[in-house]
Amino acid sequence: MSEVTRRELMPGVWLRSIHTGKFKSAYLSVTLMTPLNRETAGANALIPAVLRQGTADHPDLESLSAALDELYGGAIEPVVRKKGETQCVGFVASFLDDAYTLEGETVLEGAAALLGELLLRPYTYEGCFCPDYTRGEKENLIARIRAQRNDKRRYATHRLVEEMCREEAFGVDKLGDVAHVEAITPQSLWERYQTLLATAQIELYYCGSAEPERVEQAMRQALAGLPQVRERVCPECEVALHGGAEPRYVEERLDVTQGKLAMGFRTGGITCWEEDYPALTVLNALFGGTTMSRLFLNVREKLSLCYYASSTLEKMKGLLLVSSGIEFDKYDTARAEILSQLESIRRGEIEDWELEGTRSILVNGHRSTLDDQGRLEEFWLGQSVAGLDTGIEELVEGIRRVTKEQVAAAAQKLELDTIYFLRGREG
């Protein structure tokens, strides 16, 4: 059985420990949480990648690899995530759990120290970031931003969100944009790094067999060099309502052979903080979130209107996003059928087998998170950003209690906000 604790180590620096003997590896992460902002998103995304290139004591990748080899071949990777309107940047580390070392050596303290070194003692040149490291990682980040266009399915959802939330922070991409990244210099990046260290709320996470007190001591020591500030505030997430206006239609033409139809709904204020949130999660799963869903079984399989059709939920932002791939001339039919399936749920036309099957898939999906350290860390980071301590078992209990009437009521609150259609240049 896992024991979950969360403690504040210093102002705005929190440690969540999952004490468990379930895994042979231990998982450690450090995340700086800052408001998602068009001006700073690119620099924030670049910082962990540049930091990972070298430290004061291990100035290049070769010496860092040697240090990780001494920790039984552990791994530390830079990571950039978006949770609501919060940009989360930092590192995730995986290494052998102390319970499995050959001669009882401790790995935790060494891994925590290396993580702290990466975050707080970077390799510098003339008082700021190394120009070569900055230049190389800028090129990599720009390539990543541009490559998002290659996966047209993800690109369509990205463009939908960009258009739907064009006046909201949520419309900003977690990696930033090419123009802002191109303008970054080693000096400007160093200044942004100092600001981030002094202002971001910091979330630390550990999952493994070590006692929480030992983890706390290791992390306090590793982060002793952090700027001492009175307060670090976790960003909030604006939840916008649609307001009953006509849905906005955005069309784009590119060299594609398959159309991409993406539809964005506002949830009428239902988010992870509301008591009807479990009903919204069941609605999303029943509508398009699983292989038992209406969009998959009816729109894709039965009617063959889409190559794929699914929906996802943005729990903090209050959005439900539909993604589908269609023939260019099927736009009207596919759009009408997707909305028709939603209308059917709104009317409460939900079969018992459908509800129970969906519930079962959701429960199993949540429970399987408990067996995957990466997904578990991702889950708890999301909860921390949202300021929630609700665990997976509590979420499962909420899902078990959802009724057909509650699902229908959640569906009735959905409002179609924006439609994005990507078609071919000729089609």
HUDA-V200591 format. One line per field, one symbol per residue. ss: DSSP state (@ for helix, = for strand, . for the rest). psi: psi as a letter, one per 30 degrees, with the letter a starting at -180 (. if undefined). A space follows every 10 residues. Layout:
ss: ???
psi: ???
This chain:
ss: ..======== ..=======. ....====== =====..... @@@@@@@@@@ @...=..... @@@@@@@@@@ ....====== ===..===== ======.@@@ .......@@@ @@@@@@@@@@ .=.==..==. @@@@@@@@@@ @@@@@@@... .@@@@@@@@@ @@@@....@@ @......@@@ @@...@@@@@ @@@@@@@@@. ========.. .@@@@@@@@@ @@........ .......... .......=== ====....== ======.... ......@@@@ @@@@@@@@@. ...@@@@@@@ @@.....=== ====....== ======.@@@ @@@@@@@@@@ @@@@@@.... .@@@@@@@@@ @@@@@@@@@. ..@@@@@@@@ @@@@@@.... .@@@@@@@@@ ...@@@@@@@ @@@.====== ====...
psi: kkkklkljel jgjkkkkjjk gflfllkklk kkklkkkeef eeeeeeeeee effllefifl eeeeeeeeef hhhlkkkkkk lkjbgkkjkb kkkklkkffg lehglkfeee eeeeeeeeef ilkljhgakk eeeeeefeee eeeeeefffe jfeeeeeeee eeeehfglff fkkffaleee eefkleeeee eeeeeeeffk kkjkkkjafk keeeeeeeee eegfgkkjle kkkkllkkjk legglkkkkk kkklilfklj jkkkkkggfj afflfgeeee eeeeeeegfl fgleeeeeee eefhfkelkl klkjeefhkk kkklklkegg eeeeeeeeee eeeeeefgik leeeeeeeee eeeeeeefef gjeeeeeeef eeeeefhkgk leeeeeeeef fkleeeeeee effkkkekkk kjllef.
